[in-house]
Amino acid sequence: MNMNNHSDYLTRILNAAVYDVAIETPLDYATNLSDRLHNHIWIKREDLQPVFSFKIRGAYNKMAKLDSATLKKGIITASAGNHAQGVALSAQKLGCIATIVMPKTTPQIKIEAVKKRGGKVVLAGESYNDAYDHAMKLVAESGLTYIPPFDDPEVIAGQGTIGMEILRQHHKPIDAVFVAIGGGGLAAGIAAYIKNVRPKIKVIGVETEDACAMKQSIAAGKRVELKEVGLFADGTAVKLVGEETFAICKDLLDEIITVDTDAICSAIKDIFDDTRSITETSGALALAGLKAYIARDKCQQQNLIAIASGANMNFHRLRHVSERSELSEGHEGIFAVTIPEEPGSFRRFIDLIDNRSITEFNYRYGDSQKAHIFVGIQSNNTEELAQITAELNDHGLPAIELTHNEMAKLHIRYMVGGRTSKVENERLISFEFPERPGALARFLNHMQSDWNITLFHYRNHGADFGRVLVGLDIPPNDSEKFIAFLDNVGYPYCDHTTNAAYQLFLSDSTNK
């Protein structure tokens, strides 16, 4: 760790003006989770703030330091949601006009929340970066003062008051504090306070595997801009971290842990089980990292704290969260199992499963010799999933565990039975596109081509982006032309033609 402790932030944090509008949130002991994981776990409840997010702290602290003439002229910001609500409420409290530039992909719940607090909403672009560029254009035209979402000393200091509260609320030893990272303002503020007051406490950042700009930047020794970021944890989906936040996190964070979608869904469920509250995906990110830390280091009886950073959840997204929450803990596994196409084979499979509950079962006739089944099975842990796979294989029922196969979980489980012998050269491609009214129609217009679409699956998961699985009949001579076509469609894509789940359940290649 660098010797620069950024001690100047102590004065900024101690003098931060946040409590005119923010509350001191409770530090709740997570009894159920603590008992299950054999550690002492607390959750810092920033989801209970007036805007259901910690962002109100930094926004208000920054705006409260502006002079009256600047406030009278008005302020502006770019945000996908939580910062926008913090700025809108702060402006309402300070009696100034706030213009909020938001991406067109922003969930309606966050747009309406900003409007209800008097914010003037301007929708621009598909991403935060697009919204930011438009906001900068408006700043140049109007002279409005821009309120940064994370890369500003006063914003960082406002978020740092959370660290101050934690040390005041928990006088006993603390082993580690876990903090979600998007642009880095929250982690920088908390680390700046804790490392100067109680430096032996670990401060650990948490990012998603597909949006880990801070982790990559620290590893490179400079800020790294990601080409694409995953949008499941939309509140932390930042391609480029701030200059100031990078400098602080590089010097003060003990490490950064990355987690996947299933781990976040599981953490949302854990928080609900202990508090009966539902956080947003980014809001549960820190707890997901805390759990990953325990699993990796096998630690016990440590005092660990996770920041529940926000609760602006799209209700319809809960379908997806519920489906995926059990997979991370190993409480459910999904498998592709090949059984002989003969009387009694299904009974043999059931007998092998013994007293385990089957949560999902899909079957499609393969050929006269064998059939492939897609099955979900309850289990106690990940070790038992490996045991199930081994038992099936040992008894002559070839099995592949698909619990961590993203395409299988998103699409194949809903599509078993789509095999056809009429397509000779099928290629299977998944695409992602911004989710909003009319998005699917626009996607289909982009997909117009001379090739026959042989398969198409789309399911709205209540997320900020849509996922589509498409099969296309591509003659071998058109391979190069096809790659050029994919690159020109303009949406992130992945070729799944060799995916085991596709080969077993949808492709006809196994019968040729």
VOZABA-404662 format. One line per 4 residues: their letters; for each residue x, y, z of C-alpha. Coordinates in nm, 3 decimals. Layout:
N
a	X,Y,Z ~ ...
//
This chain:
512
mnmn	0.000,0.000,0.000 ~ 0.129,0.348,-0.086 ~ 0.252,0.572,0.196 ~ 0.022,0.855,0.082
nhsd	-0.274,0.831,0.320 ~ -0.457,1.132,0.173 ~ -0.494,1.267,0.527 ~ -0.626,1.600,0.397
yltr	-0.958,1.423,0.347 ~ -1.004,1.386,0.723 ~ -1.076,1.758,0.757 ~ -1.304,1.753,0.452
ilna	-1.503,1.459,0.586 ~ -1.531,1.596,0.939 ~ -1.664,1.923,0.797 ~ -1.892,1.769,0.536
avyd	-2.242,1.919,0.522 ~ -2.455,1.610,0.472 ~ -2.694,1.589,0.765 ~ -2.925,1.869,0.652
vaie	-3.068,1.615,0.412 ~ -2.905,1.275,0.474 ~ -2.955,1.055,0.780 ~ -2.706,0.857,0.987
tpld	-2.799,0.509,0.871 ~ -2.802,0.209,1.105 ~ -2.538,-0.061,1.114 ~ -2.750,-0.377,1.131
yatn	-2.622,-0.712,1.247 ~ -2.706,-0.985,0.994 ~ -2.796,-1.267,1.231 ~ -2.894,-1.534,0.978
lsdr	-2.599,-1.472,0.749 ~ -2.355,-1.452,1.040 ~ -2.470,-1.788,1.175 ~ -2.454,-1.951,0.834
lhnh	-2.109,-1.821,0.741 ~ -1.956,-1.846,1.092 ~ -1.848,-1.481,1.098 ~ -1.991,-1.163,1.248
iwik	-2.144,-0.964,0.964 ~ -2.296,-0.616,0.972 ~ -2.477,-0.430,0.695 ~ -2.450,-0.052,0.671
redl	-2.797,0.048,0.556 ~ -2.747,0.325,0.301 ~ -3.056,0.190,0.125 ~ -3.254,0.374,0.397
qpvf	-3.146,0.722,0.283 ~ -3.425,0.959,0.161 ~ -3.329,0.878,-0.199 ~ -3.263,0.509,-0.114
sfki	-2.892,0.550,-0.189 ~ -2.570,0.686,-0.039 ~ -2.539,0.930,-0.333 ~ -2.729,1.203,-0.146
rgay	-2.426,1.254,0.081 ~ -2.176,1.352,-0.186 ~ -2.424,1.546,-0.399 ~ -2.545,1.761,-0.113
nkma	-2.198,1.822,0.029 ~ -2.077,1.947,-0.309 ~ -2.380,2.169,-0.368 ~ -2.388,2.309,-0.015
klds	-2.036,2.445,-0.071 ~ -2.144,2.648,-0.377 ~ -2.211,3.021,-0.340 ~ -2.561,3.162,-0.370
atlk	-2.501,3.317,-0.713 ~ -2.395,2.981,-0.857 ~ -2.694,2.805,-0.704 ~ -2.930,3.069,-0.835
kgii	-2.808,3.016,-1.189 ~ -2.875,2.641,-1.158 ~ -2.680,2.320,-1.162 ~ -2.658,2.021,-1.396
tasa	-2.539,1.663,-1.381 ~ -2.534,1.340,-1.579 ~ -2.644,1.022,-1.409 ~ -2.815,0.689,-1.470
gnha	-3.019,0.723,-1.152 ~ -2.899,0.738,-0.792 ~ -2.673,1.042,-0.822 ~ -2.950,1.210,-1.019
qgva	-3.194,1.164,-0.732 ~ -2.938,1.294,-0.483 ~ -2.879,1.607,-0.690 ~ -3.253,1.662,-0.742
lsaq	-3.330,1.638,-0.369 ~ -3.031,1.855,-0.281 ~ -3.144,2.121,-0.529 ~ -3.492,2.109,-0.383
klgc	-3.347,2.157,-0.033 ~ -3.117,2.442,-0.144 ~ -3.382,2.613,-0.357 ~ -3.213,2.589,-0.697
iati	-3.302,2.438,-1.035 ~ -3.141,2.106,-1.128 ~ -3.111,1.973,-1.484 ~ -3.045,1.600,-1.491
vmpk	-2.919,1.438,-1.812 ~ -2.996,1.065,-1.809 ~ -2.938,0.789,-2.068 ~ -3.247,0.679,-2.256
ttpq	-3.192,0.332,-2.107 ~ -3.250,0.457,-1.748 ~ -3.525,0.259,-1.567 ~ -3.851,0.455,-1.549
ikie	-3.859,0.427,-1.169 ~ -3.545,0.641,-1.148 ~ -3.667,0.895,-1.405 ~ -3.994,0.944,-1.218
avkk	-3.813,0.974,-0.885 ~ -3.602,1.262,-1.022 ~ -3.908,1.439,-1.164 ~ -4.096,1.410,-0.834
rggk	-3.810,1.591,-0.662 ~ -3.832,1.881,-0.905 ~ -3.547,1.781,-1.134 ~ -3.566,1.871,-1.502
vvla	-3.491,1.545,-1.688 ~ -3.317,1.543,-2.026 ~ -3.279,1.200,-2.190 ~ -2.975,1.164,-2.417
gesy	-2.780,0.869,-2.558 ~ -2.759,0.503,-2.469 ~ -2.502,0.513,-2.187 ~ -2.371,0.728,-1.904
nday	-2.089,0.846,-2.129 ~ -2.340,0.969,-2.389 ~ -2.537,1.150,-2.119 ~ -2.218,1.306,-1.983
dham	-2.116,1.433,-2.328 ~ -2.457,1.594,-2.371 ~ -2.440,1.748,-2.024 ~ -2.101,1.901,-2.106
klva	-2.253,2.051,-2.420 ~ -2.530,2.207,-2.212 ~ -2.273,2.338,-1.962 ~ -2.087,2.514,-2.244
esgl	-2.409,2.662,-2.379 ~ -2.571,2.768,-2.050 ~ -2.295,2.820,-1.796 ~ -2.463,2.585,-1.548
tyip	-2.240,2.430,-1.280 ~ -2.176,2.059,-1.323 ~ -2.207,1.832,-1.017 ~ -1.981,1.527,-1.068
pfdd	-2.114,1.187,-0.956 ~ -1.785,1.070,-0.806 ~ -1.465,1.244,-0.919 ~ -1.467,1.551,-0.694
pevi	-1.310,1.608,-0.348 ~ -1.633,1.736,-0.191 ~ -1.836,1.448,-0.336 ~ -1.576,1.201,-0.209
agqg	-1.578,1.367,0.134 ~ -1.957,1.343,0.150 ~ -1.942,0.970,0.086 ~ -1.659,0.943,0.340
tigm	-1.901,1.029,0.621 ~ -2.018,0.667,0.595 ~ -1.675,0.554,0.716 ~ -1.695,0.805,0.998
eilr	-2.033,0.665,1.105 ~ -1.914,0.305,1.092 ~ -1.624,0.370,1.330 ~ -1.853,0.564,1.563
qhhk	-2.118,0.291,1.561 ~ -1.882,-0.007,1.597 ~ -1.628,0.045,1.875 ~ -1.504,-0.313,1.879
pida	-1.237,-0.444,1.638 ~ -1.329,-0.457,1.268 ~ -1.141,-0.689,1.034 ~ -1.266,-0.559,0.700
vfva	-1.514,-0.320,0.537 ~ -1.645,-0.404,0.188 ~ -1.745,-0.129,-0.054 ~ -1.895,-0.139,-0.404
iggg	-1.699,0.043,-0.674 ~ -1.836,0.215,-0.982 ~ -1.654,0.542,-1.041 ~ -1.485,0.501,-0.702
glaa	-1.625,0.789,-0.497 ~ -1.774,0.573,-0.222 ~ -1.467,0.351,-0.184 ~ -1.230,0.649,-0.195
giaa	-1.421,0.841,0.072 ~ -1.459,0.548,0.311 ~ -1.095,0.438,0.266 ~ -0.968,0.793,0.319
yikn	-1.137,0.811,0.658 ~ -1.087,0.457,0.790 ~ -0.722,0.425,0.684 ~ -0.636,0.749,0.864
vrpk	-0.825,0.670,1.182 ~ -0.792,0.290,1.215 ~ -0.540,0.184,0.947 ~ -0.537,-0.184,1.046
ikvi	-0.893,-0.226,0.919 ~ -0.895,-0.367,0.567 ~ -1.097,-0.169,0.314 ~ -1.185,-0.396,0.025
gvet	-1.346,-0.281,-0.298 ~ -1.593,-0.499,-0.489 ~ -1.666,-0.487,-0.862 ~ -1.848,-0.709,-1.108
edac	-1.636,-0.932,-1.329 ~ -1.763,-0.755,-1.640 ~ -1.722,-0.397,-1.509 ~ -1.397,-0.393,-1.312
amkq	-1.241,-0.069,-1.434 ~ -1.082,0.012,-1.097 ~ -0.924,-0.332,-1.054 ~ -0.779,-0.320,-1.404
siaa	-0.660,0.037,-1.356 ~ -0.478,-0.039,-1.031 ~ -0.317,-0.346,-1.190 ~ -0.199,-0.131,-1.483
gkrv	-0.085,0.158,-1.264 ~ -0.298,0.400,-1.464 ~ -0.663,0.454,-1.547 ~ -0.789,0.198,-1.798
elke	-1.104,0.264,-1.999 ~ -1.312,-0.047,-2.065 ~ -1.458,-0.095,-2.412 ~ -1.776,-0.255,-2.278
vglf	-1.925,-0.302,-1.932 ~ -2.188,-0.545,-1.809 ~ -2.511,-0.372,-1.717 ~ -2.662,-0.610,-1.462
adgt	-2.522,-0.400,-1.175 ~ -2.609,-0.080,-1.361 ~ -2.526,0.152,-1.071 ~ -2.159,0.054,-1.089
avkl	-2.132,0.003,-1.467 ~ -1.859,0.264,-1.527 ~ -1.608,0.233,-1.812 ~ -1.355,0.482,-1.671
vgee	-1.299,0.561,-1.304 ~ -1.219,0.913,-1.182 ~ -0.869,1.057,-1.159 ~ -0.898,1.151,-0.792
tfai	-1.084,0.833,-0.696 ~ -0.822,0.622,-0.874 ~ -0.540,0.794,-0.687 ~ -0.704,0.732,-0.349
ckdl	-0.815,0.375,-0.418 ~ -0.473,0.283,-0.559 ~ -0.305,0.406,-0.240 ~ -0.553,0.296,0.025
ldei	-0.756,-0.009,-0.079 ~ -0.624,-0.342,0.044 ~ -0.763,-0.527,-0.255 ~ -1.050,-0.548,-0.501
itvd	-1.268,-0.859,-0.531 ~ -1.482,-0.932,-0.837 ~ -1.810,-1.125,-0.836 ~ -2.059,-1.249,-1.095
tdai	-2.432,-1.204,-1.149 ~ -2.533,-1.510,-0.948 ~ -2.331,-1.393,-0.647 ~ -2.508,-1.055,-0.654
csai	-2.852,-1.220,-0.677 ~ -2.764,-1.442,-0.382 ~ -2.652,-1.137,-0.180 ~ -2.982,-0.959,-0.254
kdif	-3.162,-1.261,-0.110 ~ -2.933,-1.266,0.195 ~ -3.007,-0.901,0.271 ~ -3.379,-0.966,0.233
ddtr	-3.366,-1.268,0.465 ~ -3.201,-1.061,0.740 ~ -3.367,-0.721,0.692 ~ -3.682,-0.784,0.481
site	-3.551,-0.512,0.249 ~ -3.464,-0.544,-0.119 ~ -3.152,-0.373,-0.247 ~ -3.071,-0.294,-0.607
tsga	-2.809,-0.506,-0.778 ~ -2.522,-0.262,-0.712 ~ -2.653,-0.221,-0.357 ~ -2.577,-0.586,-0.280
lala	-2.239,-0.586,-0.454 ~ -2.037,-0.527,-0.136 ~ -2.203,-0.817,0.046 ~ -2.139,-1.044,-0.252
glka	-1.771,-0.954,-0.222 ~ -1.775,-1.014,0.152 ~ -1.911,-1.365,0.096 ~ -1.652,-1.433,-0.173
yiar	-1.381,-1.320,0.070 ~ -1.502,-1.565,0.336 ~ -1.522,-1.850,0.085 ~ -1.173,-1.778,-0.049
dkcq	-0.990,-1.731,0.282 ~ -1.198,-1.977,0.490 ~ -1.202,-1.717,0.769 ~ -1.418,-1.757,1.080
qqnl	-1.533,-1.533,1.363 ~ -1.414,-1.215,1.194 ~ -1.599,-0.884,1.220 ~ -1.695,-0.787,0.865
iaia	-1.905,-0.496,0.737 ~ -2.069,-0.453,0.395 ~ -2.224,-0.131,0.263 ~ -2.576,-0.180,0.126
sgan	-2.540,0.116,-0.106 ~ -2.881,0.148,-0.268 ~ -3.234,0.013,-0.313 ~ -3.361,0.163,-0.639
mnfh	-3.461,-0.173,-0.783 ~ -3.684,-0.225,-1.084 ~ -3.952,-0.457,-0.941 ~ -3.979,-0.671,-1.256
rlrh	-3.609,-0.747,-1.231 ~ -3.682,-0.958,-0.925 ~ -3.789,-1.246,-1.152 ~ -3.433,-1.273,-1.275
vser	-3.285,-1.227,-0.926 ~ -3.506,-1.502,-0.784 ~ -3.413,-1.744,-1.060 ~ -3.042,-1.692,-1.013
sels	-3.003,-1.649,-0.637 ~ -2.988,-2.019,-0.551 ~ -2.727,-2.102,-0.815 ~ -2.450,-1.898,-0.652
eghe	-2.476,-2.086,-0.322 ~ -2.485,-2.427,-0.485 ~ -2.840,-2.479,-0.358 ~ -2.949,-2.561,-0.709
gifa	-2.763,-2.695,-1.009 ~ -2.864,-2.739,-1.369 ~ -2.744,-3.034,-1.574 ~ -2.754,-3.181,-1.921
vtip	-2.798,-3.556,-1.887 ~ -2.798,-3.813,-2.167 ~ -3.015,-4.120,-2.104 ~ -3.083,-4.424,-2.324
eepg	-3.402,-4.394,-2.527 ~ -3.549,-4.711,-2.380 ~ -3.813,-4.811,-2.122 ~ -3.700,-4.766,-1.764
sfrr	-3.418,-4.517,-1.832 ~ -3.607,-4.227,-1.679 ~ -3.680,-4.436,-1.369 ~ -3.308,-4.517,-1.341
fidl	-3.229,-4.147,-1.355 ~ -3.484,-4.066,-1.083 ~ -3.348,-4.343,-0.859 ~ -2.998,-4.199,-0.891
idnr	-3.119,-3.855,-0.788 ~ -3.250,-4.028,-0.474 ~ -3.418,-3.784,-0.232 ~ -3.303,-3.463,-0.401
site	-3.578,-3.238,-0.535 ~ -3.596,-3.177,-0.908 ~ -3.661,-2.807,-0.966 ~ -3.680,-2.814,-1.345
fnyr	-3.710,-3.083,-1.609 ~ -3.708,-3.051,-1.987 ~ -3.702,-3.338,-2.231 ~ -3.683,-3.369,-2.607
ygds	-3.658,-3.685,-2.818 ~ -3.307,-3.701,-2.961 ~ -3.291,-4.016,-3.170 ~ -3.371,-4.385,-3.141
qkah	-3.069,-4.449,-2.917 ~ -3.049,-4.157,-2.673 ~ -3.232,-3.856,-2.531 ~ -3.100,-3.539,-2.371
ifvg	-3.271,-3.395,-2.067 ~ -3.222,-3.052,-1.910 ~ -3.276,-3.079,-1.537 ~ -3.254,-2.860,-1.229
iqsn	-3.167,-3.034,-0.902 ~ -3.165,-2.898,-0.548 ~ -2.847,-2.948,-0.346 ~ -2.683,-2.833,-0.025
ntee	-2.362,-2.687,-0.166 ~ -2.131,-2.673,-0.468 ~ -1.945,-2.987,-0.356 ~ -2.270,-3.183,-0.380
laqi	-2.322,-3.062,-0.737 ~ -1.990,-3.221,-0.832 ~ -2.098,-3.537,-0.653 ~ -2.424,-3.550,-0.850
tael	-2.234,-3.518,-1.179 ~ -1.994,-3.795,-1.080 ~ -2.275,-4.030,-0.971 ~ -2.463,-3.988,-1.297
ndhg	-2.152,-4.048,-1.508 ~ -2.050,-4.350,-1.300 ~ -2.391,-4.509,-1.365 ~ -2.373,-4.471,-1.741
lpai	-2.577,-4.151,-1.768 ~ -2.336,-3.894,-1.918 ~ -2.390,-3.559,-1.742 ~ -2.255,-3.209,-1.783
elth	-2.311,-2.947,-1.512 ~ -2.439,-2.622,-1.665 ~ -2.478,-2.421,-1.345 ~ -2.217,-2.168,-1.460
nema	-2.306,-2.177,-1.830 ~ -2.455,-1.831,-1.889 ~ -2.630,-1.914,-2.215 ~ -2.786,-2.226,-2.066
klhi	-2.929,-2.025,-1.776 ~ -3.056,-1.737,-1.987 ~ -3.193,-1.916,-2.290 ~ -3.153,-2.292,-2.326
rymv	-3.362,-2.375,-2.020 ~ -3.660,-2.212,-2.195 ~ -3.594,-2.356,-2.539 ~ -3.527,-2.728,-2.503
ggrt	-3.693,-2.901,-2.798 ~ -3.577,-2.672,-3.077 ~ -3.371,-2.930,-3.268 ~ -3.421,-2.951,-3.642
skve	-3.270,-3.159,-3.922 ~ -3.354,-2.903,-4.189 ~ -3.063,-2.666,-4.121 ~ -2.717,-2.765,-4.242
nerl	-2.499,-2.475,-4.133 ~ -2.656,-2.314,-3.829 ~ -2.458,-2.056,-3.634 ~ -2.583,-1.954,-3.287
isfe	-2.518,-1.595,-3.174 ~ -2.626,-1.401,-2.865 ~ -2.668,-1.022,-2.871 ~ -2.722,-0.753,-2.608
fper	-2.903,-0.427,-2.673 ~ -3.040,-0.139,-2.460 ~ -3.381,-0.231,-2.323 ~ -3.657,0.024,-2.379
pgal	-3.990,0.038,-2.569 ~ -3.933,-0.050,-2.933 ~ -3.582,-0.186,-2.872 ~ -3.662,-0.535,-3.000
arfl	-3.816,-0.399,-3.320 ~ -3.512,-0.182,-3.381 ~ -3.287,-0.481,-3.320 ~ -3.478,-0.688,-3.577
nhmq	-3.444,-0.409,-3.831 ~ -3.067,-0.411,-3.777 ~ -3.067,-0.789,-3.817 ~ -3.211,-0.787,-4.170
sdwn	-2.987,-0.994,-4.395 ~ -2.985,-1.244,-4.679 ~ -2.943,-1.537,-4.438 ~ -3.231,-1.734,-4.296
itlf	-3.302,-1.690,-3.924 ~ -3.341,-2.044,-3.793 ~ -3.383,-1.976,-3.421 ~ -3.480,-1.675,-3.213
hyrn	-3.526,-1.639,-2.840 ~ -3.587,-1.326,-2.635 ~ -3.704,-1.288,-2.279 ~ -3.746,-0.961,-2.094
hgad	-3.578,-0.997,-1.753 ~ -3.676,-0.653,-1.630 ~ -3.317,-0.538,-1.677 ~ -3.165,-0.235,-1.847
fgrv	-3.058,-0.439,-2.147 ~ -3.216,-0.713,-2.356 ~ -3.062,-1.045,-2.450 ~ -3.143,-1.222,-2.774
lvgl	-3.031,-1.562,-2.899 ~ -3.036,-1.599,-3.279 ~ -2.969,-1.894,-3.509 ~ -2.870,-1.822,-3.868
dipp	-2.809,-2.059,-4.159 ~ -2.468,-1.951,-4.290 ~ -2.315,-2.132,-4.591 ~ -1.945,-2.212,-4.532
ndse	-1.838,-1.981,-4.813 ~ -2.004,-1.688,-4.634 ~ -1.804,-1.714,-4.309 ~ -1.595,-1.401,-4.360
kfia	-1.897,-1.206,-4.481 ~ -2.086,-1.323,-4.172 ~ -1.816,-1.199,-3.931 ~ -1.819,-0.860,-4.103
fldn	-2.198,-0.854,-4.070 ~ -2.180,-0.923,-3.695 ~ -1.928,-0.644,-3.646 ~ -2.150,-0.399,-3.835
vgyp	-2.475,-0.479,-3.652 ~ -2.360,-0.249,-3.371 ~ -2.449,-0.465,-3.069 ~ -2.220,-0.669,-2.842
ycdh	-2.235,-1.035,-2.951 ~ -2.094,-1.378,-2.873 ~ -2.076,-1.688,-3.093 ~ -2.219,-1.993,-2.910
ttna	-2.210,-2.242,-3.198 ~ -1.969,-2.471,-3.010 ~ -2.144,-2.431,-2.673 ~ -2.212,-2.772,-2.517
ayql	-2.569,-2.680,-2.420 ~ -2.648,-2.580,-2.778 ~ -2.489,-2.892,-2.923 ~ -2.695,-3.118,-2.695
flsd	-3.036,-2.952,-2.710 ~ -3.070,-2.745,-3.026 ~ -2.810,-2.841,-3.285 ~ -2.865,-3.134,-3.520
stnk	-2.491,-3.202,-3.540 ~ -2.513,-3.488,-3.286 ~ -2.741,-3.680,-3.520 ~ -2.527,-3.645,-3.835
//
